[in-house]
Amino acid sequence: MRANWVLEIYCESKCKNSLISAYEFHDFLSLQAKIEENRAYKLLIDPPDHATSDEFQSLLDLRGQGFKVQRK
């Protein structure tokens, strides 16, 4: 049972999809801030079991704004 949001940041271009860093967040707002700081990278999200539909909608909204966010 996952309690935290997990964010993995990957380099797409010259690094050939290599993992740059990984983070865990207890709350969605911290995750969202880190996503916004890393717009240039491919971002994989592993949500916690308690994630809400509003949080998933926010991720879709970020994707619509050009962020490379995908669910793991």
C-alpha positions as a Markdown table, in Angstrom:
| # | Residue | x | y | z |
|---|---|---|---|---|
| 1 | Met | 0.0 | 0.0 | 0.0 |
| 2 | Arg | 1.6 | 3.2 | -1.2 |
| 3 | Ala | 1.2 | 6.2 | 1.1 |
| 4 | Asn | 3.3 | 8.8 | -0.8 |
| 5 | Trp | 3.4 | 10.3 | -4.3 |
| 6 | Val | 6.6 | 9.1 | -6.1 |
| 7 | Leu | 8.1 | 11.3 | -8.9 |
| 8 | Glu | 10.8 | 10.1 | -11.2 |
| 9 | Ile | 12.5 | 12.6 | -13.4 |
| 10 | Tyr | 14.1 | 11.4 | -16.7 |
| 11 | Cys | 16.2 | 13.1 | -19.3 |
| 12 | Glu | 14.8 | 12.4 | -22.8 |
| 13 | Ser | 17.2 | 13.9 | -25.3 |
| 14 | Lys | 20.9 | 13.3 | -25.0 |
| 15 | Cys | 20.6 | 11.0 | -22.0 |
| 16 | Lys | 18.4 | 8.5 | -23.7 |
| 17 | Asn | 15.7 | 8.3 | -21.0 |
| 18 | Ser | 18.0 | 7.9 | -18.1 |
| 19 | Leu | 16.8 | 8.6 | -14.6 |
| 20 | Ile | 18.0 | 11.9 | -13.2 |
| 21 | Ser | 16.4 | 11.8 | -9.8 |
| 22 | Ala | 13.5 | 10.4 | -7.8 |
| 23 | Tyr | 11.4 | 12.0 | -5.0 |
| 24 | Glu | 8.6 | 11.0 | -2.6 |
| 25 | Phe | 6.0 | 13.5 | -1.5 |
| 26 | His | 3.4 | 13.2 | 1.2 |
| 27 | Asp | 1.1 | 15.8 | -0.3 |
| 28 | Phe | 0.0 | 16.7 | -3.8 |
| 29 | Leu | 0.9 | 20.4 | -3.7 |
| 30 | Ser | 4.6 | 19.6 | -3.0 |
| 31 | Leu | 4.5 | 17.1 | -6.0 |
| 32 | Gln | 2.9 | 19.7 | -8.2 |
| 33 | Ala | 5.5 | 22.3 | -7.3 |
| 34 | Lys | 8.4 | 19.9 | -8.2 |
| 35 | Ile | 6.7 | 19.0 | -11.5 |
| 36 | Glu | 6.5 | 22.7 | -12.4 |
| 37 | Glu | 10.2 | 23.2 | -11.6 |
| 38 | Asn | 11.1 | 20.4 | -14.0 |
| 39 | Arg | 9.0 | 21.2 | -17.1 |
| 40 | Ala | 11.8 | 20.3 | -19.5 |
| 41 | Tyr | 12.0 | 16.7 | -18.4 |
| 42 | Lys | 9.9 | 13.5 | -18.7 |
| 43 | Leu | 8.1 | 12.9 | -15.4 |
| 44 | Leu | 6.7 | 9.6 | -14.2 |
| 45 | Ile | 4.3 | 9.6 | -11.4 |
| 46 | Asp | 3.4 | 6.7 | -9.1 |
| 47 | Pro | 0.3 | 7.9 | -7.1 |
| 48 | Pro | -0.5 | 6.8 | -3.5 |
| 49 | Asp | -3.6 | 4.7 | -2.8 |
| 50 | His | -5.4 | 7.7 | -1.3 |
| 51 | Ala | -5.0 | 9.9 | -4.5 |
| 52 | Thr | -8.3 | 11.7 | -5.4 |
| 53 | Ser | -9.9 | 12.3 | -8.8 |
| 54 | Asp | -9.2 | 16.0 | -8.4 |
| 55 | Glu | -5.5 | 15.3 | -8.1 |
| 56 | Phe | -5.6 | 13.1 | -11.2 |
| 57 | Gln | -7.4 | 15.9 | -13.0 |
| 58 | Ser | -4.7 | 18.3 | -12.0 |
| 59 | Leu | -2.1 | 16.0 | -13.5 |
| 60 | Leu | -4.1 | 15.9 | -16.7 |
| 61 | Asp | -4.3 | 19.7 | -16.7 |
| 62 | Leu | -0.5 | 19.9 | -16.4 |
| 63 | Arg | -0.2 | 17.5 | -19.3 |
| 64 | Gly | -2.5 | 19.7 | -21.3 |
| 65 | Gln | -0.2 | 22.6 | -20.6 |
| 66 | Gly | 2.8 | 20.8 | -22.2 |
| 67 | Phe | 4.3 | 19.0 | -19.2 |
| 68 | Lys | 5.5 | 15.5 | -20.0 |
| 69 | Val | 3.7 | 13.8 | -17.1 |
| 70 | Gln | 2.9 | 10.1 | -17.3 |
| 71 | Arg | 1.6 | 7.7 | -14.7 |
| 72 | Lys | 4.0 | 4.9 | -14.0 |
